[in-house]
Amino acid sequence: MTEPPEASAAPAAAEPDPRSGSAGTAPGDSAGTSPAATGPRSVTTRATLAGVVVSALLILAIVLGSHMLRNFDSALLPYAVATVFLAFGVAYRYTVWISAPGARRLFRQGWRSLFSMENFRQAPTALPKMIATYLGFQKFLGARSHARWAAHQLIFWGCILAALITFPLTWGWFTFTSGSGSGPGYEMRIWGVKILGFDSLSIFGWLMFHGLDIAAVLVIPGASYFLWRRMKDRGASTGQRFAYDLVPLIALIVISVTGLLLTFSSIFLHGGGYQFLAILHMVSVVFTLIYIPFGKFFHIVQRPAAVGMQLFKYTGRQDDQVFACRRCEEPIDTGPYVENLRGTMRDLRLDFDAWAEYCPRCKRVLRGSAYLSHVKKGFK
């Protein structure tokens, strides 16, 4: 591999690599990535339309899944309305997110890798492993800090458990019915179909009726750890913002604590203060659901898309498509990933996409050489 010509003082002056085609389009790309096609107005229109469609589908699913609202609990109406706003916000924000050139390109490549039969034949267990390790157990966090990993796991599984219980109950999909009216025998029904029967006085029955309390016990220590860390750790507190970094943690703690207090009130206080706690709990949950698409919690929605991108990079490594630095010949990343990055830079009309073919160390060396030969020379 030959040594590249001397780098210029500014990255914008770097010559595009002739192997990659013109600077305006990448090989195999369509012309639909022009800025005019993804203007702010068109993106907003598409995002609004996506939000309306998803919200309408959710409302229809609530009506049909609750047997025309016969199984719908009117006391849970504020929660149901909040989930409709949540659906609109997620669809809107997600559409805006994948409209950006970089996210759109990674999103497409991820889905191509996900549905590729060739990838499935080569590595049939790759996708389940990535879902388990990247989404479920999030091993990448363990490499940073075991304490952060443990706290994140507590929040993650607590929120998953709470969502699996709260959303179906709120929508009227998930009901508990008693033949005698007061138990102890109960039937769990999903969409009106009996799934199983259980004794509410048994251990299994206790777990069924206290699932949200278990979720709260998981979430409180995890969220408290991150809140403590953001207040005490200088590195974490330097660039934090109250509304973006602290409010989500405070909201999780308030939801969990008020939920536990509801159980405490009903068991030990004979319902004392229950109405106030119920309203406080409802307000905190509704606020958090509406906040999710427009705050830090949105990464929960974004994270699954990263699995496809990890699969895209993994299959490239399996095919030995590792791209070496053009200067030192050390491996940078997979060839398809480097070309994908260059294509994104061309979409953004950044005229230094050829620099993606150099490792970070060589980029620093070339910039230093350019400074010595072009900038410092003027001071001699």
N, C-alpha and C positions, 0 to 999 in steps of 0.2 A: 504494500500500500504506500503510495507516494505521499510525501509531505505536502500539506496545503500551502498555497502562496501566503505571503506575509499578510496578516490581518490588518484591516484598516482601523483608524481611530474610533470609528463609530460602528456598532453592529449593523446599522441599517445599510452600510455600504458593502456588506458581504455579498459575494456573488452567489446566486442560487445554483444549486447542484443540477447539472443538466440531466441527471438520471431521473429526476422527479417531475419532469414536465415543466410547463410554464409556471410563473409565480402566482398566477391568478387562480388556477384550478389544479386539483390533484388528480392523478390517474383514477378513472372510474367514478369521479364525482360528477354530479349533475350541476346544472347551472342554477338550481333552485336555492343555492346558499348565498345569493347576492344580498347585500344589505337592504336593497329595496324590497326584497321578498320577505324580509324579517324586520320591517320597520316597527317602531313602537306602537303605532296605531293598529296595524294588523295583528301584532302579538297580543295586544290587549283585547282585541275583538275575539280572537281564537280562545284566549284564556277565559274570558267571560262566558263564551258559548260552552266551553268544556265544563265550567263550574255549574252552569244552569242545567246542563244535561245530566251530570252526575248527581246533582241535588234532586232533580226530578225522578231519576231512577231510584234513589234511596227512598224518597217518599212513597213511590209505588211499591217498593219492596216492603216497607213498613206496613202499608195497608194490606197487601196480599199476605205477608208473613204472619200478621196478627189476626188472620181470618176476618178481614174487613173491619178491623179495629175491635173485634169482640174480645180479644185477649190483651188489648192495649190498656195499660194502667194510666189513667188521666193524671195521677199524681206525679208521674214521671215525664209529663209533657215538656217541661223546661229542658230536661236532658235530651229528649228526642229532637227538639228544635235546635239545640246546640250542636247535635251531631249533623244535622242538615247544613248548618253554617260551616261546620268542620269539613264536610264533603265538598262544599263549594270552594272553600279556601284552599284545600289541598289540591283540587283539580286546577284551580286558577294558578296557584303558585307553581305547581309542577309543570304546567304548560309553559309558563314564562321561563322557568328554569331550563327546560330542554329546548327552548327556542334560541338560546345562546349558542354560537357556533361550536364552542368547545364541548359543552354538555350534550348538544345534539349529536355530535359525531361519536362521542363515547357511548351515548345511549344506543345508537344504531349498532355500533360494533358489539356492544354487550348482548343485545338481543340476537344478533346474527350468530354469535358464539353459543348462546343459550339454546337455539333451535337448530344448530348444525348437527346433522346426523354423523358427519365425519368426526367431529369432536366427541360425540357420544360413543362411537365405535372405538376411538383411540383411548379415551379415558372415561369409561362409563360411571366410575365412582367419584369423579372430580367434583361434579356439581353438588351431590349430597354432602361431601366433605366440606366444601366451601360454605354451604349453608349452615352446617353445624359449627364450624370453627370461626367463620367470619361474621355470621349473623347471630348465631346462638351463643357461643362461648367467647367470641371476640378476643381471640388469642393475641391479636395485634396490640391490644391494650396491656396485656400482661408483660410485653417486652418493655413497656415504659415504666410501669410501677405495679407491683402486685396488689398494693392497697387500692389504687385506683381501679384496677381490674375487678377486685372483689366488690367494691362499692358500686361500680357500674353494673355488675351482674345482679346485685340485689335490686337496684332500680329497674333494670331491664325485665327480670322475671316477675317482679312485683307488678309492674305496669301491664305486662302481658296477661297475667292472671286477672287483674282488675278489668282489663278491656274485654277478655273472653266472657266475663260474667256480666259486666255492666251493659255493654252494647246490646246483646240479645235480650236482656231483661227490659231495657229501655224501649226497644222496638216492638216488644210484645211477641218476640219469637220464642222466648224461653220462659216457661211458666212452671210453677209448683202448685199442684192441686191436691187436696185432701178429700177422701171419700166421706169422712165423718165430719168434716168442717173444722175440726180442731186438732187433727193428728191422732196419734203420732205417725200413722202411716201416710206417706206422701208419694206422689208420682211426679217425675220430671218429664215434661213434654217439650218437644221442639217442633214448632210449626203445627202444634196440635196433635202430634204423634207421640205416643207414650214411648219413652226410651228405657226407663227403669223405674222401679219402685224401691223405697227405702224407709227405714224407721228413723225418724228425726231424733230419737233418743240414743241411737247408736253412734259409734265413732265416725262412721261414714256420713251419717246424717249431720253430725256436728260440723264436719269439714265442709259439707255442701252449703250449710247455712252461714258459715263463718269464713267463706273463701275471701271475701273482701277484707276481713280483719287480718287474715294471713298476708294478703297482698300489702296491707298498710304496714304490718310489722317488718316486711322486707324492705319497703321503700324508705321508711323513716331513717334507719341508720345509714343507708346509701346516700340519700340526699343530704343528710346532716354532715356526713364526711366531706362531701364536695363543697357545701356551704362553709364549713370550718376551714377547708383548704383555701378557698377563695378569699377568706378574710385574713388568714395567717401567712400563706405562702406568697412571698414577694413576687415570684415569677408569674403566679396565677393572677395576682391582684393588679399587676401593672397595667394591663390593657383591658381589664374587664369593664363592662357596662352594666349598670344596675338593672335596667329593663331587659337586657338581653341575657345576662349571665346569672343574676341573682334571683330575679322574679320567678323563673321556672322552678328553681329549687325550693323557694319559699312556697310556691303554689302546691308542689308535691307534698311538702310537709303539712301544710294546712289541710289539704284534702285527706291525708292519711290520719292526722290527729283528730279532726272532726268526725271522721268515719268511726274511729275507735271510741270516741266519746259517745256517739250514738248508741253503740252496743253497751257501753258502761252505764249510760242513762237508763236504758230499757231493762237491764239486769239488776243493777244495784240501787238505782234511784227511783224505780217504779215509774219511769217516764218523765222525771223532773228535768226541765230544761230541754226536753227533746225537740220541741217545735223550733226553738231558737237555733239549736245545733243543726237541725235538718235544713233550715234556710241558709245558714252559714255554709254548710257543706255543699248545698246545691249551687250557691253563688260561686264558690271556689271551683267547683267542677265545671260549671258552664263557662266561666272565665278562661279556664285552662284549655278547654276544648276549642274555644274560639281563637285562643292565642297560638295554638299549635302551628297552623300554616304560616304564620307571619313572625315567628320567633325562633329561638334556638331549637325547639322541639321539632322543627321541620326536618332536621337531619334524620329523624326516625323514618320519615317517608323516603328520604333520599338513599338511605343506606342499602336497601335491597338492590337498587340499580347498580351499586358498586360490585355486587357479586358477578354480574355479567362481565364487567370490565376485568375483574380478577381472572375469570375463566378465559377471557380473550388473551391475557398475558400468559396464563398458564399453558394454554394450547400452543402458543408460539414457542415457549421453552421446550415443550415436548417434541416439537418438530425441529428442534435445534436451530430455530430462526433467531439466534442471538446476534444483536447488532454490536459491532466493535467500534470503538472510538476511532475516528479517521486519523488521529494524531499518534496516540499511544497504543492503539489496538486493544485496550482493555474493554471488556464487555460493558455496555451501557444498559440496555434493556432488550426486549425482543424487537426484531425488525419491524413487524407490523405495528407495534406500539409507537416506535420512533417515527414511522411514516405517518401514522395517525396524528401524532403531535405536529409534524410539519404541515400536514393538511389543514389542521386547525389554525395554525399561524398564518397560512396563506388565506384562509377564510377571513381572518381578522385584518388582512392586508398588512401584516408585519413582515417587513422585507429582510428579516434575518433568520428565516426558518432553517437555513443550512447549519446554523449553530447548534441545532438539536442533535447533530451527528457527532458532537464532541462531548466528552465527559466533563464534569464540573471542574476538575483540576486543569484540564487542557484549556478550558474557556478562560480561566484566570490567567494562565500563562500567555495565551494569545492576546488577551486584553493588556497585560503588562508589557508585552513586546510591542504592541501597537502604541502604547503610551510612550515608551522609550524612543521609538523610531519616528513618531509623528508629532507628539505633543511636547515632550521635553526638549526635542531638537530645536524648537523655536526659542528656547531660553538660553541657548549656548551663545 
